[in-house]
Amino acid sequence: MLRCGFSCERCGRRTQRLHVHHITYERLGNEDDADLIALCRGCHAAEHGIENRRETHDYDDGRRELYRRLDEERDAYYRQRAVELAEMGD
């Protein structure tokens, strides 16, 4: 999830609820990073041919706003933490 920055690698939607999708099952149980892709629920459903799901990309405004605020708070925390760690290293 860190590789994709908590964004769907198909549509770019930012979410902390990502699904790990196997591009190949050749090394199942011993996967390389290149064997996997992080997808949002809608893209994962579409990848498996499931269409018209209620929660593909349509989230109600309240949930969307909540996730936006949580993303901002998380990002601010990590920016501040990076500054603190840089100052400790100086």
N, C-alpha and C positions, 0 to 999 in steps of 0.2 A: 504494500500500500504506500510505503514511503516513496518508491520509485515513481509512482504516478501522481504524487502530491495530493492524494485523496480526491482525484478526479477520474471520471470514467475515461478509459483509454480509447473509447469509440466516439462518444459525443462531447466529451470534455466537461460534463456536468460535475460540479463539486459536491461531494457527499461523503459522509463517513460510513455510509451503509453500502459498501461496494461488495460485489460478488467476485470471487476468483473463478475465471473460466479457463478450462483447459483447451489450448489450441490443438494440442496433440495428446494422446494417451500412451504414447510409446514408452515413456519412462514413468508411468503412474506409480506414485509412492516415492520416486526419486527424481522429481521434476527439476529441470533447469529453469531459471527465471524466464528464458525465452519460450518455454512451453506454456506459460500462463499469461493472462491478461486480466486486468481489473475492470469490471463493467458495472454500471449502475443497474438497478433492477430491470428497467425497461430494455436496455440494450442486451442484457443477459437473456431476457425472455425472447427478444427478437432473434438473438443468435440461435436459440433453440426452436425457432419457428412458432413461438407463442405470440399471437397478436391480440390486440384489443383488451389488454389487461387494465384493470382500473388504475393501478399504481405504476404505470410505465414511466411517463415523464410528468404526469399531472399531479402535483401536490397542492393542497389547499394553501391559500395565502398565509394563514397562520403558521403552518409548519414550515413553509418556505422562509418566512421572516425569522422564525426561531433558529433554523439551521444557518441562516445568514449571520445572525448575531453570534451564534456559537462559533462559527468559522472566524469571525472577526476577533472574538475574544481569544480563541486559540492562537491565531496568528500574532496578535499583540503580545501574548504571553511568550511565545517563542522568539519574537523579535527582542523583547526585553531580556530574556534569558541569554540570548546570543551576545547582547551588549555587555551584560554582567560577566559572562565567561571571557569575553575579549578583554575587559578591564582587569580581570584577575590574572590574565596571561601577560599583561604589560608590566 
